[in-house]
Amino acid sequence: MNNNLMDEFKGKGVNFHCIEAGRQAFGAWIISTVREKYFKALSQIISLKNGSLANVVSKRNNGLIEAVKKIQSVDWVIGHNPGALWATCFAGKKLNCKMGFDVEDYHPGEGSNKLQQQLTKKLMKSLLPKMDYVSFASHLIMEEVKKNIATNNPNWFTILNYFPKEEFSLPKTEISGRLKLVWFSQNISAERGLELVLPLVKANPTKMELHLYGKINYDFMEKQLEAENIIIHEPVPQKELHQALGLYDVGLALEPAKDLNNDLAISNKILAYLQSGLYILASNTAAQQSFLEKHPKAGICFDHKKNDSDIVLDSLVKEIELIRQQRLVRFEQYQKNNWEIESISLINKWIEACT
């Protein structure tokens, strides 16, 4: 898939500078790994900053720096993960160009490694204020970063990861029969929120069915998914998946708030459900609850801590005809929630610097 995408964009004039991140380039891999471990140990003795701190946050930093050295001239350099923070600033200074950064996740709130979280937060606090703009994939992520840095920069803004409008359409045939639920992810496995609804789904085969799209973990399937009303689909291309969503009634956004980032982030699936006109059933993470409060007709939250999903799902079974009748209303109401419109603020930001 990566090769196909690269070929497509090469045909549109994009130049790729690929950095080997695995062990194929063994010498470079050894050097970056040793450098990362050295600076990580050093960080527990002295306070690091800039390139030294960046090497702790990500072993990819040095590879990016070397790639930047080969580039002669650009108008903008834009980073999009912690490993690219210092390289973005390095490029901005070397090439005398504008710098942007896209905060896709709340990186200091990912996982459970406290040292890594602290070092990532330190690097973000040091370098994000130097950017000409910073975009965020959710409003709550932006607010949390603002609290960390104590800033209210007007060039910081939110851009949700909506999809192209043309990827979604209503089904040509009406949906009938038992309540049709859908959930998708790259991987179908444990601890991704499915456990919150599986007992009720399996206990009600005449009332509901659950469709799962993604790469299956067979151990999880044998332990949790052996039921007549749970249907597993192979991974499909994005556009094909978005078209398939039209076959279902309710989209499940079951984030378990496993860490702070998971609580603050807006998943791609909840945006896809909104654009497809599905009714959304979401766990009440801070981000998902805030999202549905802004779009109250799009769906409903349940309390994932006490897990009252059974009560809410039972109510959706009773309201199945209303959910289906209002599908067109939901689809048309959120027609303007798409990437073409959402990306305008980003494009304008790029254009401003070039005029």
N, C-alpha and C positions, 0 to 999 in steps of 0.2 A: 504493500500500500504506500509506504514511504517513497519507494522508487517511482511509482506511478504518479504520485503528487509532484515529485521533483521534476519529472519529465514534462508534466502539464505546465508547471510554472516556468520552466526553462524556455518553453515555447512562447511564453508571454514576456520574456526579457529579464527574468530573475536570474541573478548569479548566485550560486551556492558555494560557500567555503566550508567544506565538511571537516569536522574534527573527530578523529577516532577516539571514542570514549572507552573502549574495551581493551582487552589484553593483546589484540592483534598487533598494535604498535607497542610491543612489550617494553622497550626502553623508556618511552615517554610515559607509559602507564606506571612503571616502577618509580620513576622520578616524581610524578605527581602524587603517588600514594605515600612515598616516604616523606615528601614535603608536607603533606596534609597531617600525617602522624606527628612529625616534628613540631609543627606550629601548634597543633592541638595540645601537645604536652607543654609547650612553652606558654600557651595561653593561661595555664593554671598557675604560672609563676609570675608572669608580668602581663601588663595590659598591652594588647596588640591593636594595630589600626591599619587602615588602608590595605595594601596588597598582602601583608602578613595575615591580617584578620580574614581576608577573602580566601586565602589558601586553607584556612581551617573550615570555613563555611562550606567550601566546595573544592574538590580536587580538579574540577573543570576550569577553574579560574585561569591557570597558567596557559592551558590550551587556547582559551579565548584571547588572552593577551597576545600570544604568538600569531594568531590569525589576524588580529587587528593591525599588527605591525605590517602586514602585507597589503593593506588597503590604503589607497592614496588619497581619496577625496569622497566625502559624502555630505549631505545636508543635515541628515538626522542619524543618530545612533539610538536604538531603543532596546532596552533589556527587558527580560520577562521572568527571571527567577533569581534567587539570592546569589547563585554562582556567577551571574552576569553583572552584578551590581558594580563591582570595582572595575571590571572590564569596560563597562559603559562609560564610567567617568574617565578612565584611561583613554578611551577612544575619543571622547568629547574634547579632551585637552590636546591630544595628538593631532586630531584632524580639524580642530577649531570649528566644531559643528554643534548643533543643538542636541540636547540629551533628553530622552523620554524614558519612562519606566512603567511597565504594566505589572501591578501587584495582583496576580491571579488568585493567590491564597494568602491567608494570614500565616506567613511562614514561621514566626516565633511561636505560633500555637499549634504546630504540627508535631505529631508523635509524642513521645514521653521523655526524650533525652534533654534534660534540663540545661546541661552545658551548651549543647547545640542551639537550643532555643535562645539562651542568653546571648551567645555570640552572634546569632543571626539578627536579633533585635538591635544589638550594638552597631552592627554594620549598616542596617537600615536607617537607624537614627543619625548616623554619620553622613550617609550618602544621599538619601532621598531628598533632603532639602536643597541639594545642589542641582537637581534635575529641573529642566525647563517646564516639564509637566509630569504628573504621575496619574495614571488611570488605575481604577480598582474594579474588581469583578463583583463586588457587592458593597452596598452602602455601609453595612456594619463593619466590614473589614476596613474601609476607609476611616470610619470613626475610631476604631481601635488603634490604628496606626497614628492617627492625629493625637490621641491621648498619650501614646508613647513618646511622641516628638514634641508635643505641646505647640502645635502650629494650626493655623487655619488658612493655608495657602490657597488662593483663588484658582491656581492652575492645577489643583487636585480635583478629580471628578470621577464619577462612577460610569462604567460602561458594562452593562450586562451582556453575557455571551449568547445573545439571541442568534437565531439561524436565519438563512435567507427565506424570504416569504414564499418563494415558488416551490419550496420543498414540502409544503403542507397543503392538503386538500381534504374536503369532506368525502366520505365513502359514497359510492353511487347506489349502494344497496343499504337498506335499513338494517340496524342491528336488532337481533331478536334472541329469545331464549334467556338463559341465566345471566346474571351480572358478570360482565367480562372485565377483568382486572389485567393491567399490564405493568411490567417493571423491566427496565433494561440497565445494563452496565457492561463494562468491558469483561468483567468476570462475575459469574454466578457462584458465590461461595458464602461461607459463614461470616458472621459479624458485620454484615452490610445492611442490616435492618430487616431482612426478610423474616427472621424469626419472630418479629412482632406480629405478623399476620398469618403465618403458616398454620398454626393450630386451628384457627377458625375456618380458614379456607378448606383444609382437609376434612373438617367436621361437617361441612355443608356442601357436598358435591352436587346436590340438586339445585342449589341457590346461586352458586358462583363458580367461576373458573379463573385460574391465574395463568397468564402467559408470561414467560421469562425469555428475554433475549440477551445472549452473551455467551462467553466461553465457559463451559460448565466445569466445575470441580466435581469429579465423579464420587469422591468420598462424601461430599455434602449432599449430592443427589441421592445416594443410597440411604443416607441417614434421615434426610429431611424432605425429599421431593417425590417420594414414591407414592403417587396418588393419581387417580383417574382424571381429576379436574385440575392438574398442574401440567401445563404443556410447555416444553422447552424448545426454543428456536435457536438455530445456529446464529452466530454473529453475521450481520448484514451491513452493507455500506450505509452511510449516514442517511442519504436521501431515501433509500429503500426503507430504512427503519422508520423515518418520519412519515412516509406514506402508509406504512403498516399500522401506525398508531390510530388511524382512522377506523380500524376494525374493532376498537374497544370502547368501553364506557368510562372507566376510571383509571387514571394514572397514579401509581403509587410512588411517592417520594418519601422513602423510609430512612432518612439519615439518622443514625443512632447517637449523634453528638459525642463521638468517641474521643474527640479532643476539641480544643477551643476553635481551631480552624473549621472543623466539621460543623460546629454550632453557628459560625458566622458566615459560612460560604453559601452561595446559591448554586445548586447543582444544575448541570446541563439538562437533566431529565425534567425538572419542574418547569423550565422554560419551554422545552419541547412539548410537554403536555398542554401548557397554556396556548401555544401557537396552533396546536392541533384541534383545540376545542374540547379536549377531554375534561371531565370533572376530576379535580385533583384531591387525593387523600394524602395528607402530609403529616409526618411527625412534627411536633411543635418545637423544633430547634429555633433559636432566636431569629435566624435569617428567614426560614420558611414561614414562621408565624408573621413576621413583619411583611413578607411578600404577599401573603394571602389577605392580610389586613388592607393592603393597597388594592387588591383585586378580589373583593369579597364574594363575587358571583362565580369565581373560578373554582372554588373548592373549600375544603374544611381541614382543620388540624385535629389531631388527637394527641393525648398526653403520652409521650413515649416512656416517661419515667414510671408512671403507674400502669401504663399500657391499657387504655380503654378503647383500643382499636376495634375490639369485638362489638362494642356498643355502637360505634360510628358505622362500621361496616354493615351491621344489621339494619341500621336506619337507611343506608344507601340501597340495600336490597328492597326495602319497602318503597323507596322513592325512584325505583328504576325507570319507570315510564316518564317521570318528570325530567330526570337526568337526560334521557334520550330526546325528549321533546325540545329541550333547551340547548342541544348541541350546536345548532346553527347560530343561535343567539350568542353563545360563548365564542364560537369561531369568528363571527363577524365583529364582535365587540373588541377582540384583541388583534385585529388585522394590522394595526399600527405598531404592535410589539414585534418588531423584526429587525434583522441585522442592518438592512438598508437604511432605516431611520436611526437606529441606535448608534451606528458608526459615524453619523454626520459630525458629531462634536469632535471626534478623533481626527477625521479628515480636515476639518476646519483648523484644528490646532496645528497640523502639519503645514497647511497652506499659509497660515499667518506668518510662520517663520521664513517663508520663501518669497514674501511680497514686500 
